[in-house]
Amino acid sequence: MIIPMAFLMARLFGMTGVWLSYPAAEGLAALMGILFYCLGRPVDGGEEQSGAAGFTKGR
């Protein structure tokens, strides 16, 4: 994601954009991660899911 961001920001802001492309790409990746996390969670709690060690949550 950083390479396309570097090309885009270099076009818009020159050399400063190249340097700013890394934090911009990291911020975009963080926002996408938060979005996917929130969309993947059940809204009403859903069914019980097993945890990492195979234990059921809430028991």
Predicted model as a PDB file, atoms N, CA, C, CB and O in Angstrom, pLDDT in the B-factor column:
MODEL        1                                                                  
ATOM      1  N   MET A   1       0.829  -1.179   0.000  1.00 84.00           N  
ATOM      2  CA  MET A   1       0.000   0.000   0.000  1.00 84.00           C  
ATOM      3  C   MET A   1       0.879   1.251   0.000  1.00 84.00           C  
ATOM      4  CB  MET A   1      -0.946  -0.007   1.208  1.00 84.00           C  
ATOM      5  O   MET A   1       0.441   2.316  -0.434  1.00 84.00           O  
ATOM      6  N   ILE A   2       2.115   1.127   0.484  1.00 89.00           N  
ATOM      7  CA  ILE A   2       2.964   2.314   0.593  1.00 89.00           C  
ATOM      8  C   ILE A   2       3.475   2.791  -0.769  1.00 89.00           C  
ATOM      9  CB  ILE A   2       4.142   2.023   1.509  1.00 89.00           C  
ATOM     10  O   ILE A   2       3.646   3.993  -0.974  1.00 89.00           O  
ATOM     11  N   ILE A   3       3.721   1.867  -1.697  1.00 93.00           N  
ATOM     12  CA  ILE A   3       4.243   2.266  -3.006  1.00 93.00           C  
ATOM     13  C   ILE A   3       3.222   3.101  -3.790  1.00 93.00           C  
ATOM     14  CB  ILE A   3       4.636   1.025  -3.818  1.00 93.00           C  
ATOM     15  O   ILE A   3       3.573   4.175  -4.279  1.00 93.00           O  
ATOM     16  N   PRO A   4       1.976   2.642  -3.924  1.00 91.00           N  
ATOM     17  CA  PRO A   4       1.001   3.506  -4.611  1.00 91.00           C  
ATOM     18  C   PRO A   4       0.786   4.838  -3.895  1.00 91.00           C  
ATOM     19  CB  PRO A   4      -0.332   2.784  -4.741  1.00 91.00           C  
ATOM     20  O   PRO A   4       0.595   5.872  -4.534  1.00 91.00           O  
ATOM     21  N   MET A   5       0.820   4.802  -2.552  1.00 91.00           N  
ATOM     22  CA  MET A   5       0.655   6.035  -1.786  1.00 91.00           C  
ATOM     23  C   MET A   5       1.827   6.981  -2.045  1.00 91.00           C  
ATOM     24  CB  MET A   5       0.535   5.725  -0.277  1.00 91.00           C  
ATOM     25  O   MET A   5       1.633   8.194  -2.125  1.00 91.00           O  
ATOM     26  N   ALA A   6       3.035   6.444  -2.177  1.00 92.00           N  
ATOM     27  CA  ALA A   6       4.206   7.284  -2.449  1.00 92.00           C  
ATOM     28  C   ALA A   6       4.093   7.946  -3.823  1.00 92.00           C  
ATOM     29  CB  ALA A   6       5.501   6.447  -2.370  1.00 92.00           C  
ATOM     30  O   ALA A   6       4.388   9.132  -3.970  1.00 92.00           O  
ATOM     31  N   PHE A   7       3.666   7.182  -4.820  1.00 94.00           N  
ATOM     32  CA  PHE A   7       3.499   7.767  -6.156  1.00 94.00           C  
ATOM     33  C   PHE A   7       2.416   8.846  -6.154  1.00 94.00           C  
ATOM     34  CB  PHE A   7       3.149   6.673  -7.181  1.00 94.00           C  
ATOM     35  O   PHE A   7       2.601   9.914  -6.738  1.00 94.00           O  
ATOM     36  N   LEU A   8       1.312   8.575  -5.515  1.00 92.00           N  
ATOM     37  CA  LEU A   8       0.213   9.542  -5.472  1.00 92.00           C  
ATOM     38  C   LEU A   8       0.622  10.816  -4.747  1.00 92.00           C  
ATOM     39  CB  LEU A   8      -1.009   8.928  -4.793  1.00 92.00           C  
ATOM     40  O   LEU A   8       0.386  11.919  -5.240  1.00 92.00           O  
ATOM     41  N   MET A   9       1.228  10.665  -3.592  1.00 93.00           N  
ATOM     42  CA  MET A   9       1.575  11.836  -2.802  1.00 93.00           C  
ATOM     43  C   MET A   9       2.755  12.593  -3.407  1.00 93.00           C  
ATOM     44  CB  MET A   9       1.895  11.427  -1.373  1.00 93.00           C  
ATOM     45  O   MET A   9       2.870  13.804  -3.218  1.00 93.00           O  
ATOM     46  N   ALA A  10       3.637  11.894  -4.133  1.00 95.00           N  
ATOM     47  CA  ALA A  10       4.724  12.584  -4.825  1.00 95.00           C  
ATOM     48  C   ALA A  10       4.164  13.491  -5.916  1.00 95.00           C  
ATOM     49  CB  ALA A  10       5.717  11.569  -5.428  1.00 95.00           C  
ATOM     50  O   ALA A  10       4.666  14.593  -6.137  1.00 95.00           O  
ATOM     51  N   ARG A  11       3.131  13.022  -6.590  1.00 95.00           N  
ATOM     52  CA  ARG A  11       2.476  13.844  -7.621  1.00 95.00           C  
ATOM     53  C   ARG A  11       1.827  15.081  -7.010  1.00 95.00           C  
ATOM     54  CB  ARG A  11       1.420  13.019  -8.376  1.00 95.00           C  
ATOM     55  O   ARG A  11       1.863  16.169  -7.584  1.00 95.00           O  
ATOM     56  N   LEU A  12       1.230  14.891  -5.829  1.00 94.00           N  
ATOM     57  CA  LEU A  12       0.494  15.991  -5.211  1.00 94.00           C  
ATOM     58  C   LEU A  12       1.388  16.973  -4.456  1.00 94.00           C  
ATOM     59  CB  LEU A  12      -0.538  15.439  -4.274  1.00 94.00           C  
ATOM     60  O   LEU A  12       1.185  18.185  -4.528  1.00 94.00           O  
ATOM     61  N   PHE A  13       2.396  16.437  -3.721  1.00 95.00           N  
ATOM     62  CA  PHE A  13       3.178  17.279  -2.812  1.00 95.00           C  
ATOM     63  C   PHE A  13       4.679  17.257  -3.062  1.00 95.00           C  
ATOM     64  CB  PHE A  13       2.921  16.860  -1.414  1.00 95.00           C  
ATOM     65  O   PHE A  13       5.437  17.841  -2.288  1.00 95.00           O  
ATOM     66  N   GLY A  14       5.122  16.597  -4.126  1.00 95.00           N  
ATOM     67  CA  GLY A  14       6.558  16.544  -4.416  1.00 95.00           C  
ATOM     68  C   GLY A  14       7.300  15.640  -3.435  1.00 95.00           C  
ATOM     69  O   GLY A  14       6.771  14.622  -2.990  1.00 95.00           O  
ATOM     70  N   MET A  15       8.540  16.028  -3.102  1.00 95.00           N  
ATOM     71  CA  MET A  15       9.365  15.203  -2.217  1.00 95.00           C  
ATOM     72  C   MET A  15       8.779  15.107  -0.808  1.00 95.00           C  
ATOM     73  CB  MET A  15      10.778  15.766  -2.147  1.00 95.00           C  
ATOM     74  O   MET A  15       8.931  14.082  -0.144  1.00 95.00           O  
ATOM     75  N   THR A  16       8.124  16.145  -0.358  1.00 95.00           N  
ATOM     76  CA  THR A  16       7.469  16.095   0.952  1.00 95.00           C  
ATOM     77  C   THR A  16       6.404  15.007   0.974  1.00 95.00           C  
ATOM     78  CB  THR A  16       6.842  17.460   1.299  1.00 95.00           C  
ATOM     79  O   THR A  16       6.238  14.321   1.982  1.00 95.00           O  
ATOM     80  N   GLY A  17       5.686  14.846  -0.124  1.00 94.00           N  
ATOM     81  CA  GLY A  17       4.669  13.803  -0.218  1.00 94.00           C  
ATOM     82  C   GLY A  17       5.251  12.406  -0.130  1.00 94.00           C  
ATOM     83  O   GLY A  17       4.625  11.500   0.421  1.00 94.00           O  
ATOM     84  N   VAL A  18       6.461  12.227  -0.677  1.00 94.00           N  
ATOM     85  CA  VAL A  18       7.114  10.916  -0.575  1.00 94.00           C  
ATOM     86  C   VAL A  18       7.386  10.588   0.885  1.00 94.00           C  
ATOM     87  CB  VAL A  18       8.433  10.888  -1.390  1.00 94.00           C  
ATOM     88  O   VAL A  18       7.160   9.461   1.325  1.00 94.00           O  
ATOM     89  N   TRP A  19       7.869  11.566   1.631  1.00 95.00           N  
ATOM     90  CA  TRP A  19       8.157  11.337   3.046  1.00 95.00           C  
ATOM     91  C   TRP A  19       6.884  11.148   3.861  1.00 95.00           C  
ATOM     92  CB  TRP A  19       8.961  12.497   3.611  1.00 95.00           C  
ATOM     93  O   TRP A  19       6.877  10.401   4.840  1.00 95.00           O  
ATOM     94  N   LEU A  20       5.825  11.809   3.468  1.00 94.00           N  
ATOM     95  CA  LEU A  20       4.561  11.681   4.200  1.00 94.00           C  
ATOM     96  C   LEU A  20       3.755  10.454   3.794  1.00 94.00           C  
ATOM     97  CB  LEU A  20       3.726  12.914   3.992  1.00 94.00           C  
ATOM     98  O   LEU A  20       2.753  10.136   4.434  1.00 94.00           O  
ATOM     99  N   SER A  21       4.175   9.766   2.748  1.00 95.00           N  
ATOM    100  CA  SER A  21       3.411   8.609   2.284  1.00 95.00           C  
ATOM    101  C   SER A  21       3.448   7.459   3.281  1.00 95.00           C  
ATOM    102  CB  SER A  21       3.940   8.140   0.943  1.00 95.00           C  
ATOM    103  O   SER A  21       2.475   6.713   3.394  1.00 95.00           O  
ATOM    104  N   TYR A  22       4.552   7.301   4.005  1.00 95.00           N  
ATOM    105  CA  TYR A  22       4.630   6.198   4.978  1.00 95.00           C  
ATOM    106  C   TYR A  22       3.613   6.384   6.110  1.00 95.00           C  
ATOM    107  CB  TYR A  22       6.058   6.098   5.565  1.00 95.00           C  
ATOM    108  O   TYR A  22       2.823   5.472   6.355  1.00 95.00           O  
ATOM    109  N   PRO A  23       3.596   7.531   6.813  1.00 95.00           N  
ATOM    110  CA  PRO A  23       2.572   7.678   7.855  1.00 95.00           C  
ATOM    111  C   PRO A  23       1.147   7.669   7.301  1.00 95.00           C  
ATOM    112  CB  PRO A  23       2.802   8.962   8.619  1.00 95.00           C  
ATOM    113  O   PRO A  23       0.224   7.195   7.963  1.00 95.00           O  
ATOM    114  N   ALA A  24       0.970   8.194   6.089  1.00 94.00           N  
ATOM    115  CA  ALA A  24      -0.372   8.179   5.499  1.00 94.00           C  
ATOM    116  C   ALA A  24      -0.823   6.746   5.215  1.00 94.00           C  
ATOM    117  CB  ALA A  24      -0.400   9.012   4.200  1.00 94.00           C  
ATOM    118  O   ALA A  24      -1.977   6.398   5.462  1.00 94.00           O  
ATOM    119  N   ALA A  25       0.083   5.916   4.697  1.00 95.00           N  
ATOM    120  CA  ALA A  25      -0.259   4.521   4.410  1.00 95.00           C  
ATOM    121  C   ALA A  25      -0.516   3.746   5.702  1.00 95.00           C  
ATOM    122  CB  ALA A  25       0.866   3.847   3.603  1.00 95.00           C  
ATOM    123  O   ALA A  25      -1.418   2.910   5.757  1.00 95.00           O  
ATOM    124  N   GLU A  26       0.273   4.023   6.740  1.00 96.00           N  
ATOM    125  CA  GLU A  26       0.046   3.355   8.027  1.00 96.00           C  
ATOM    126  C   GLU A  26      -1.289   3.763   8.633  1.00 96.00           C  
ATOM    127  CB  GLU A  26       1.180   3.677   9.004  1.00 96.00           C  
ATOM    128  O   GLU A  26      -2.003   2.924   9.182  1.00 96.00           O  
ATOM    129  N   GLY A  27      -1.629   5.035   8.540  1.00 96.00           N  
ATOM    130  CA  GLY A  27      -2.916   5.502   9.053  1.00 96.00           C  
ATOM    131  C   GLY A  27      -4.082   4.893   8.298  1.00 96.00           C  
ATOM    132  O   GLY A  27      -5.090   4.514   8.894  1.00 96.00           O  
ATOM    133  N   LEU A  28      -3.940   4.799   6.980  1.00 95.00           N  
ATOM    134  CA  LEU A  28      -4.989   4.186   6.171  1.00 95.00           C  
ATOM    135  C   LEU A  28      -5.146   2.695   6.512  1.00 95.00           C  
ATOM    136  CB  LEU A  28      -4.676   4.362   4.672  1.00 95.00           C  
ATOM    137  O   LEU A  28      -6.263   2.183   6.586  1.00 95.00           O  
ATOM    138  N   ALA A  29      -4.025   2.017   6.715  1.00 95.00           N  
ATOM    139  CA  ALA A  29      -4.080   0.597   7.091  1.00 95.00           C  
ATOM    140  C   ALA A  29      -4.734   0.424   8.455  1.00 95.00           C  
ATOM    141  CB  ALA A  29      -2.666  -0.015   7.102  1.00 95.00           C  
ATOM    142  O   ALA A  29      -5.499  -0.518   8.659  1.00 95.00           O  
ATOM    143  N   ALA A  30      -4.442   1.322   9.388  1.00 97.00           N  
ATOM    144  CA  ALA A  30      -5.072   1.251  10.716  1.00 97.00           C  
ATOM    145  C   ALA A  30      -6.573   1.475  10.624  1.00 97.00           C  
ATOM    146  CB  ALA A  30      -4.448   2.285  11.665  1.00 97.00           C  
ATOM    147  O   ALA A  30      -7.348   0.756  11.255  1.00 97.00           O  
ATOM    148  N   LEU A  31      -6.988   2.463   9.844  1.00 97.00           N  
ATOM    149  CA  LEU A  31      -8.421   2.713   9.678  1.00 97.00           C  
ATOM    150  C   LEU A  31      -9.137   1.541   9.026  1.00 97.00           C  
ATOM    151  CB  LEU A  31      -8.640   3.964   8.852  1.00 97.00           C  
ATOM    152  O   LEU A  31     -10.251   1.189   9.417  1.00 97.00           O  
ATOM    153  N   MET A  32      -8.491   0.934   8.026  1.00 95.00           N  
ATOM    154  CA  MET A  32      -9.093  -0.231   7.374  1.00 95.00           C  
ATOM    155  C   MET A  32      -9.188  -1.401   8.351  1.00 95.00           C  
ATOM    156  CB  MET A  32      -8.275  -0.638   6.128  1.00 95.00           C  
ATOM    157  O   MET A  32     -10.178  -2.133   8.345  1.00 95.00           O  
ATOM    158  N   GLY A  33      -8.183  -1.580   9.177  1.00 95.00           N  
ATOM    159  CA  GLY A  33      -8.221  -2.648  10.177  1.00 95.00           C  
ATOM    160  C   GLY A  33      -9.343  -2.454  11.173  1.00 95.00           C  
ATOM    161  O   GLY A  33     -10.051  -3.403  11.513  1.00 95.00           O  
ATOM    162  N   ILE A  34      -9.508  -1.227  11.644  1.00 95.00           N  
ATOM    163  CA  ILE A  34     -10.594  -0.930  12.581  1.00 95.00           C  
ATOM    164  C   ILE A  34     -11.943  -1.152  11.916  1.00 95.00           C  
ATOM    165  CB  ILE A  34     -10.487   0.516  13.100  1.00 95.00           C  
ATOM    166  O   ILE A  34     -12.856  -1.703  12.531  1.00 95.00           O  
ATOM    167  N   LEU A  35     -12.076  -0.727  10.666  1.00 94.00           N  
ATOM    168  CA  LEU A  35     -13.327  -0.908   9.935  1.00 94.00           C  
ATOM    169  C   LEU A  35     -13.657  -2.385   9.770  1.00 94.00           C  
ATOM    170  CB  LEU A  35     -13.247  -0.233   8.567  1.00 94.00           C  
ATOM    171  O   LEU A  35     -14.785  -2.800  10.033  1.00 94.00           O  
ATOM    172  N   PHE A  36     -12.682  -3.184   9.337  1.00 93.00           N  
ATOM    173  CA  PHE A  36     -12.931  -4.615   9.167  1.00 93.00           C  
ATOM    174  C   PHE A  36     -13.224  -5.303  10.495  1.00 93.00           C  
ATOM    175  CB  PHE A  36     -11.739  -5.277   8.497  1.00 93.00           C  
ATOM    176  O   PHE A  36     -14.037  -6.225  10.547  1.00 93.00           O  
ATOM    177  N   TYR A  37     -12.574  -4.865  11.559  1.00 93.00           N  
ATOM    178  CA  TYR A  37     -12.833  -5.435  12.880  1.00 93.00           C  
ATOM    179  C   TYR A  37     -14.268  -5.151  13.312  1.00 93.00           C  
ATOM    180  CB  TYR A  37     -11.841  -4.871  13.916  1.00 93.00           C  
ATOM    181  O   TYR A  37     -14.971  -6.036  13.798  1.00 93.00           O  
ATOM    182  N   CYS A  38     -14.689  -3.904  13.127  1.00 92.00           N  
ATOM    183  CA  CYS A  38     -16.047  -3.526  13.539  1.00 92.00           C  
ATOM    184  C   CYS A  38     -17.112  -4.197  12.678  1.00 92.00           C  
ATOM    185  CB  CYS A  38     -16.215  -2.012  13.474  1.00 92.00           C  
ATOM    186  O   CYS A  38     -18.169  -4.569  13.187  1.00 92.00           O  
ATOM    187  N   LEU A  39     -16.850  -4.357  11.384  1.00 90.00           N  
ATOM    188  CA  LEU A  39     -17.827  -5.000  10.509  1.00 90.00           C  
ATOM    189  C   LEU A  39     -17.897  -6.505  10.736  1.00 90.00           C  
ATOM    190  CB  LEU A  39     -17.492  -4.717   9.060  1.00 90.00           C  
ATOM    191  O   LEU A  39     -18.920  -7.124  10.443  1.00 90.00           O  
ATOM    192  N   GLY A  40     -16.836  -7.098  11.249  1.00 88.00           N  
ATOM    193  CA  GLY A  40     -16.800  -8.534  11.451  1.00 88.00           C  
ATOM    194  C   GLY A  40     -17.385  -8.991  12.762  1.00 88.00           C  
ATOM    195  O   GLY A  40     -17.612 -10.186  12.954  1.00 88.00           O  
ATOM    196  N   ARG A  41     -17.637  -8.061  13.677  1.00 79.00           N  
ATOM    197  CA  ARG A  41     -18.179  -8.426  14.983  1.00 79.00           C  
ATOM    198  C   ARG A  41     -19.686  -8.575  14.908  1.00 79.00           C  
ATOM    199  CB  ARG A  41     -17.801  -7.381  16.039  1.00 79.00           C  
ATOM    200  O   ARG A  41     -20.348  -7.803  14.214  1.00 79.00           O  
ATOM    201  N   PRO A  42     -20.240  -9.552  15.606  1.00 75.00           N  
ATOM    202  CA  PRO A  42     -21.702  -9.668  15.637  1.00 75.00           C  
ATOM    203  C   PRO A  42     -22.306  -8.502  16.422  1.00 75.00           C  
ATOM    204  CB  PRO A  42     -22.131 -11.022  16.264  1.00 75.00           C  
ATOM    205  O   PRO A  42     -21.764  -8.095  17.450  1.00 75.00           O  
ATOM    206  N   VAL A  43     -23.417  -7.973  15.941  1.00 70.00           N  
ATOM    207  CA  VAL A  43     -24.039  -6.804  16.553  1.00 70.00           C  
ATOM    208  C   VAL A  43     -24.745  -7.169  17.851  1.00 70.00           C  
ATOM    209  CB  VAL A  43     -25.027  -6.161  15.585  1.00 70.00           C  
ATOM    210  O   VAL A  43     -24.613  -6.450  18.842  1.00 70.00           O  
ATOM    211  N   ASP A  44     -25.486  -8.263  17.868  1.00 69.00           N  
ATOM    212  CA  ASP A  44     -26.274  -8.650  19.038  1.00 69.00           C  
ATOM    213  C   ASP A  44     -25.573  -9.667  19.918  1.00 69.00           C  
ATOM    214  CB  ASP A  44     -27.597  -9.201  18.601  1.00 69.00           C  
ATOM    215  O   ASP A  44     -26.210 -10.257  20.791  1.00 69.00           O  
ATOM    216  N   GLY A  45     -24.307  -9.886  19.721  1.00 60.00           N  
ATOM    217  CA  GLY A  45     -23.594 -10.881  20.507  1.00 60.00           C  
ATOM    218  C   GLY A  45     -23.530 -12.204  19.788  1.00 60.00           C  
ATOM    219  O   GLY A  45     -22.567 -12.950  19.964  1.00 60.00           O  
ATOM    220  N   GLY A  46     -24.517 -12.516  18.989  1.00 56.00           N  
ATOM    221  CA  GLY A  46     -24.517 -13.739  18.181  1.00 56.00           C  
ATOM    222  C   GLY A  46     -24.369 -15.011  18.999  1.00 56.00           C  
ATOM    223  O   GLY A  46     -24.662 -15.037  20.194  1.00 56.00           O  
ATOM    224  N   GLU A  47     -23.919 -16.041  18.349  1.00 60.00           N  
ATOM    225  CA  GLU A  47     -23.698 -17.317  19.030  1.00 60.00           C  
ATOM    226  C   GLU A  47     -22.392 -17.255  19.792  1.00 60.00           C  
ATOM    227  CB  GLU A  47     -23.689 -18.494  18.025  1.00 60.00           C  
ATOM    228  O   GLU A  47     -21.528 -16.419  19.524  1.00 60.00           O  
ATOM    229  N   GLU A  48     -22.267 -18.170  20.760  1.00 58.00           N  
ATOM    230  CA  GLU A  48     -21.020 -18.227  21.501  1.00 58.00           C  
ATOM    231  C   GLU A  48     -19.933 -18.774  20.602  1.00 58.00           C  
ATOM    232  CB  GLU A  48     -21.166 -19.087  22.769  1.00 58.00           C  
ATOM    233  O   GLU A  48     -20.148 -19.711  19.833  1.00 58.00           O  
ATOM    234  N   GLN A  49     -18.762 -18.171  20.713  1.00 58.00           N  
ATOM    235  CA  GLN A  49     -17.632 -18.617  19.916  1.00 58.00           C  
ATOM    236  C   GLN A  49     -16.561 -19.134  20.845  1.00 58.00           C  
ATOM    237  CB  GLN A  49     -17.088 -17.480  19.023  1.00 58.00           C  
ATOM    238  O   GLN A  49     -16.422 -18.657  21.971  1.00 58.00           O  
ATOM    239  N   SER A  50     -15.800 -20.111  20.377  1.00 57.00           N  
ATOM    240  CA  SER A  50     -14.736 -20.643  21.209  1.00 57.00           C  
ATOM    241  C   SER A  50     -13.536 -19.716  21.154  1.00 57.00           C  
ATOM    242  CB  SER A  50     -14.348 -22.061  20.765  1.00 57.00           C  
ATOM    243  O   SER A  50     -13.278 -19.073  20.136  1.00 57.00           O  
ATOM    244  N   GLY A  51     -12.807 -19.653  22.254  1.00 56.00           N  
ATOM    245  CA  GLY A  51     -11.634 -18.794  22.334  1.00 56.00           C  
ATOM    246  C   GLY A  51     -10.409 -19.456  21.737  1.00 56.00           C  
ATOM    247  O   GLY A  51     -10.516 -20.480  21.061  1.00 56.00           O  
ATOM    248  N   ALA A  52      -9.252 -18.879  21.984  1.00 60.00           N  
ATOM    249  CA  ALA A  52      -8.007 -19.347  21.379  1.00 60.00           C  
ATOM    250  C   ALA A  52      -7.628 -20.746  21.855  1.00 60.00           C  
ATOM    251  CB  ALA A  52      -6.882 -18.377  21.690  1.00 60.00           C  
ATOM    252  O   ALA A  52      -7.067 -21.534  21.093  1.00 60.00           O  
ATOM    253  N   ALA A  53      -7.933 -21.052  23.111  1.00 60.00           N  
ATOM    254  CA  ALA A  53      -7.545 -22.356  23.656  1.00 60.00           C  
ATOM    255  C   ALA A  53      -8.661 -23.385  23.535  1.00 60.00           C  
ATOM    256  CB  ALA A  53      -7.139 -22.214  25.112  1.00 60.00           C  
ATOM    257  O   ALA A  53      -8.546 -24.484  24.076  1.00 60.00           O  
ATOM    258  N   GLY A  54      -9.721 -23.051  22.846  1.00 57.00           N  
ATOM    259  CA  GLY A  54     -10.825 -23.976  22.671  1.00 57.00           C  
ATOM    260  C   GLY A  54     -11.891 -23.864  23.735  1.00 57.00           C  
ATOM    261  O   GLY A  54     -12.869 -24.611  23.715  1.00 57.00           O  
ATOM    262  N   PHE A  55     -11.715 -22.929  24.677  1.00 59.00           N  
ATOM    263  CA  PHE A  55     -12.700 -22.735  25.712  1.00 59.00           C  
ATOM    264  C   PHE A  55     -13.823 -21.863  25.194  1.00 59.00           C  
ATOM    265  CB  PHE A  55     -12.067 -22.122  26.954  1.00 59.00           C  
ATOM    266  O   PHE A  55     -13.591 -20.984  24.364  1.00 59.00           O  
ATOM    267  N   THR A  56     -15.037 -22.091  25.670  1.00 60.00           N  
ATOM    268  CA  THR A  56     -16.165 -21.297  25.253  1.00 60.00           C  
ATOM    269  C   THR A  56     -16.231 -20.044  26.094  1.00 60.00           C  
ATOM    270  CB  THR A  56     -17.463 -22.092  25.354  1.00 60.00           C  
ATOM    271  O   THR A  56     -16.051 -20.102  27.310  1.00 60.00           O  
ATOM    272  N   LYS A  57     -16.488 -18.908  25.462  1.00 60.00           N  
ATOM    273  CA  LYS A  57     -16.576 -17.646  26.183  1.00 60.00           C  
ATOM    274  C   LYS A  57     -17.787 -17.649  27.090  1.00 60.00           C  
ATOM    275  CB  LYS A  57     -16.640 -16.466  25.213  1.00 60.00           C  
ATOM    276  O   LYS A  57     -18.849 -18.149  26.720  1.00 60.00           O  
ATOM    277  N   GLY A  58     -17.627 -17.090  28.276  1.00 59.00           N  
ATOM    278  CA  GLY A  58     -18.749 -16.936  29.181  1.00 59.00           C  
ATOM    279  C   GLY A  58     -19.015 -18.137  30.068  1.00 59.00           C  
ATOM    280  O   GLY A  58     -20.020 -18.161  30.778  1.00 59.00           O  
ATOM    281  N   ARG A  59     -18.157 -19.114  30.047  1.00 54.00           N  
ATOM    282  CA  ARG A  59     -18.376 -20.281  30.921  1.00 54.00           C  
ATOM    283  C   ARG A  59     -17.246 -20.454  31.881  1.00 54.00           C  
ATOM    284  CB  ARG A  59     -18.546 -21.549  30.109  1.00 54.00           C  
ATOM    285  O   ARG A  59     -17.259 -21.381  32.690  1.00 54.00           O  
TER     286      ARG A  59                                                      
ENDMDL                                                                          
END                                                                             
